[in-house]
Amino acid sequence: MASHRERPPLLIRPRRTWRLAVFAGLTHGLAGAVVFVLPIGLYRYPLWLLVGTGAFHAFAVHVLRRAPWSIRTALWQPDGDWLLTLNSGAEIEASLSPATFVSLPLVVLNFRSGRLRRHALPLFADALDPEQLRRLRQRLRMDGGARGPDLTDA
């Protein structure tokens, strides 16, 4: 079996996806509706504000990718590390977290950069070219868990 050092870099440049927009809208809309009918009195309004703030964050960062800390591209380097390019132009070295989720319709790449910094890149099937998504899922299954979490980084 080939080592990850022999694999070429894989550049992930996601497009906007209507599936993620529908998912974020439905989940936050239903959560807001549930909060509105809960019998919690005046606590309803701060909780409803938190759900709305979460919806705004989800749309700004993951759906529209307009926030400065939104991931514009992710490059899986041959050594197994990732180079994330943010909308602000900053480039961040990151490692793939074991919390990464892989399925046919959805891949959620969770990254760690330092001890406390976390980044997520949700990719529905319409966010990438089908061939590129297939290659990403295949490499994640083969090499994704090859490197354990590095607890020595600060």
N, C-alpha and C positions, 0 to 999 in steps of 0.2 A: 504494500500500500504506500502511496506517495506521501511524503511529508508536506506540511503546510508551507515549508520554505521553498518548495518547488512549484507552488501555485502562483499564477500571476495575480497582481493586485486586482481587486474588485471594487469598482466605483459605483456607489449607489447615489443616484440623483433623482429623488422622488418627485412625481408630479402631484398636482392637487387631485384629490380623490373625492368623489361625491359620496362614496360609501362611508368614509370617515365622517363627512359632514352630517349625513343622515344619522349615523350611530351617535355622534356627540349631541346632536339636536334632540334625538329621541330620549337618550338617557338623562340628559339634564332637564328636558321638558317634563318628563315623568317624575323625576325627583322633585322638581318645583311644584308639580301638582300634588304630590303626596305630602310635601311639607305644608302646603296651603290648607289641606283638609285635616291635618293632625290637630288633636285637641290640646295644644300646648300653650294657648294664650298668646301673650306678647312675645314669647320666645320664637314664634313663627317667623316674624319679620327678619331678625338677624340671621336665622337659619336659611330663609329664602334668599337673603342677600349673599350668603356664602355660596349657595348653589348657583346663583347668577354670576358671581365672580369666577367660580370654577368653569362655567360655560364660556365666559369671555376669554379666560386663559386658554381653554382647549381650542377655541376657534382661532385665537390670535397666534398661538404657538404651533399647533399641529395641523389645523385644517387650512388656514390661509397662509401660514408660515411667514407672518409679517413682523413678529417680535425679533429684536436684535439677537436673542439667544436661541432662535429657531435653527434647527439643523438644515443647512442648504445641501451639503453633500457629506457622504461618509465613505471613506476610502479604507478598505480592508487591505492592509499591507501584507507583503509576503511573510513577515516575521510574526504575524498573528495579531499585531496591535492595530488600532483604528485611528485614523486622522479625521476628526470632525471639523468641517468648515461651517461656521455660523453665519447668519445674515449680516452680522456686524463686521465680518471679514476676519474675525479671529479664528485661528486654527488651534484645536485642542487635541492632544494625545489622549486616547482613552482605551480602556480595555472592556471587552464584552463581559457583562454580568451574567452569572448563572441564572438570573431571573428572566432571561430572554425567552420569548414565547414563539413557537413555530407551529403553524398549521397551514392547511391549504389556502383558505381565504385570507388569513391574517398572519403577519409576522411582526412582532414587537421587539425591536432591538433595544435593550437596556444597556447603557454604558456607565462606567465608573471612570472618573478622572479625579484622582486624589481621594482622600478619605471621605469627604462629605459631598462632593459634587456628583450629581447623577444627571443623566440625559436619557431621553426616550425618543425613539423614532418608530411610530406605528406605520406599518405598510400594508394596506389592503391590496387585493389582487390588481386593482386598477391603478395603483400608484407607480408601478414599474412595468416594463416590457415583460411579457410572460416568460421569455427565455431567461432574462436576467433574474427574475424572481425564482425560477426553477434552480438556476445555478446558486443563488444565495441560499435557498433552503437546503440544497444538497451539501454545500460547504458547511453550513451551520450544523447539519446532522453529523457530518464527518469530523470537522475540526472545531466546532463551537465549544465543546466541552473538553478539548484536549488540554487547554491551559486552565489550571485551577485559579481561584481568586488570589490575587497577590495582596496579602495583608501587610506588606512592608511599605507600600507607597503611602506618602503623606499628602 
